[in-house]
Amino acid sequence: MNFFISEAWAQAPAAGPQGGGMTTLLLMVGMFVVFYFLLIRPQQKRAKEHKALISALAKGDEVVTAGGMVGKVTDLNDNYVTVEVGEGVNVKVQRPAIQAVLPKGTLKSA
């Protein structure tokens, strides 16, 4: 009855997935390998280095805390470190809050 409007018919589905399942699997494995080498492995390396730094702390070390305070370690505990940030000013921080150990004599030159 409609002379001006043509009827629309649905198209038949394609025969099977494009590219196959092996290509998809290889793409997923490739993405995991890239994530491992760019994200996971460097993070594990940094965590291992930080753990070694924390376990090697000793009295007299000059350190930088996570908050940016610079001082000398005066007392060590299993969980806490006492840092002297000024003459007679001691601050107790958790061991993981130590970010870096400075070379000896850094505080005297500052």
N, C-alpha and C positions, 0 to 999 in steps of 0.2 A: 503494500500500500504506500510505503514511503518511497517516492520516486527520487527525492533529492538527498536522502540520507542512506548511505550504504550500511549494511549490517557488519558488525565487528565480530570476528571469531577469535577464540583463544588459540595461541600458538602451542604446539606440542612441546613437552619438555625435552631438553637436550639429553643425549644418550650418555649418562655417566658423568662423574665430576671432571672438570677441566684440570688437566695436569696430573691427575692420579693421586693416590694416597702417599706414595713414596716421596714425592716432591714436598708435600706438606710436612711429613715427618722430618725430612732433612732440613727444612727451613726452621722447624721448632728446635731441633738439636743445635743448629748453627746459632740461633738466638741465645740459647742457654750458654754455649761456649763463649760467646761475646760478652754476655753478662758476667760470667765467671771471671774472665780475665780483666775486664774493665772495672768491675764493682766489688765482687766478693773477695777475690784474692788480695787486692791491695788493702782492703779493710782488715782482713785477718792478719796481714803483715804488720800494719800499724798497731793493732791491738796486742800482738805478741811483743813488739818493741816496747810499748808502754808498760806492759806487765813486767818485762825485764828491768826497765828503768825504776819502777816502783819497788821491786824486790831488792835492788842494789843500792837503795838509799842508805846513807850513813850520816852520823853526826858530823857537822862541819860543812856539809855540802851546801852550795848556794843554789837555790831553786826558784822557779817561777810557778805560782799557783794558777789555777783556772781563772781566778778573778783578776789576775795581772799583778798580784803582790810579789815583790822580790824580797827574799830574805835568806837567812842561814838556818839550817836544821839544828835545833838544840836538843831535841828529845824525840825518840822513836817509840812507837807502840805497834801492836799488830794491826790496828785499824786507823790510828791517828798519828800525825806528825806535828810537833810543835816547831813553829818557824818564828825566829826573831826578825821582825820587820823594821825595828828601830831599836835604839839603845833603851833596854828595859821594857820593850813592847813585844810580848809574845802572843802569837796567834796559833790556835790549835785547828788544824784542818784534817780532813780525811785523806788517807794515802792516795786514792785515785784522783784527788784534786790537784796533785802535783803534775804540772804539764811538762816541765823540762828541768834538767840539771845544767846550771851554768858553769863555765870554766872557773877555776879557782882565781880569786882576785878580782872578779867582776864587780863586786859590791864596793871595794875600796876605790876603784877608779871612777865610780859614779858619783 
